[in-house]
Amino acid sequence: MDSSPTMAWKSTYEKRYRKRVRKFLRDPYICQENRDLYREFFEKQEYKLKRQNGLPELDDGCYKTLYGYLIKFTNINKWFKNKPLKHITKEDFKRVYDALEDGKILNKQGRPFKDLTSYYNKIFRSKLFKLAGKHEIVQDVMEFAPTKKSDEVRFIEEKTVRTIIDVIGRFDGKLLVWLAFDIGENINSLLRLRKCDFTKIVNPETKQEEYRVNLRREILKRSRTPRSEITNYDETVRLLTVYLQDLEPQEELFKFCYSSAKQILKRAVRITKSKCLPNGENVTWKDLRSSMACDLLKKDWTTDEVNKRLGHKPSSDEIDKYVNFLAIDGRRSKSKIYQHNMSQLNGQLEESKMREKLYAQRMQEMQQKLEQMQEQQLKMFETMEKVNVEKSRDLIEGVYRSLMSRSD
């Protein structure tokens, strides 16, 4: 474990979990019956996570999962008013469930809880209420509760991402946003990337520099596939080239934690007044991942190609062991970005050519009008000169006749 000051905040979830679970299980404001129940749950859950994931010891991902249970248990203990879960009635459970569904139970920000499906699946329908002997009550009351999260997707467009990045003053902040939109991985995973995870290469087709980013198993969520991805945007490459040169191979890119990253993005979103599509929510780090997926689908990537970049499994289980190397070629997918950009450039070129053509036509028309005006002016001068000559001749003849008449 790295014990350097910059690594202290992310020294793993184990220390945070062990410290909080001891405090939680000794909390005098939690009734003894529930403390015993929670202790039994954590003992079984630790064993389950270790065996389920084939680990000799729990890793950081397991401790992160366990830490999440602690937060949720604190909430449900409050919702049931510290009543022993083994003694709650159907009416007790229905009161809490209906209050959650109706938005009457609020979080620390004074808003209704959004991630209800997580509470329903990970808490109410899980081992805890089975240990309490309330599984049948839960099933009965939650007969119509959803078992899946909402399919609604929040995203922002590429132009909005660029607008947000433009107002971020920190170089490392700009880089983090580009990585989040370019690579599309979870923000906590990106914050743990090291210099050695990046390899600069040259695209054999476009001859442009790019980076291959190694997404290690130990920094990813349990459900994600370890993989390597190629950067799509020149801006990411330029920022990485400057940023990586002063780092040691094992040094992590970012020296700040998630809370600082959250403030960086929050400030930029507030300045730019950026909102998510389609419903206008505030932009979060999580939205950059879904934004990347939507952007790539708009640029003709297939669902399998986008799934692979997101770290999800492709449609066929049979090709899982080959997919990261052969079945779905990252560079072939990236070429669609290049083709999309080239299409835009060609469109801009055609538009420029059309403007030049119209400009040339206008110039030709103006030249013709100028020549016509010069020709008309010349004719006018010739006419005036002719008139003046005739007038001068008439004047001279008049003077001559006058002189002659006087001499007579």
PyMOL commands that set and color helices and strands:
alter all, ss='L'
color gray80, all
select helices_A, chain A and resi 5-10+13-25+32-52+60-79+85-87+90-101+116-124+127-131+135-141+158-166+171-182+187-190+195-197+217-219+234-244+258-272+285-298+303-310+317-327+330-407
alter helices_A, ss='H'
color red, helices_A
select strands_A, chain A and resi 198-202+209-215+227-230
alter strands_A, ss='S'
color yellow, strands_A
deselect
rebuild
show_as cartoon
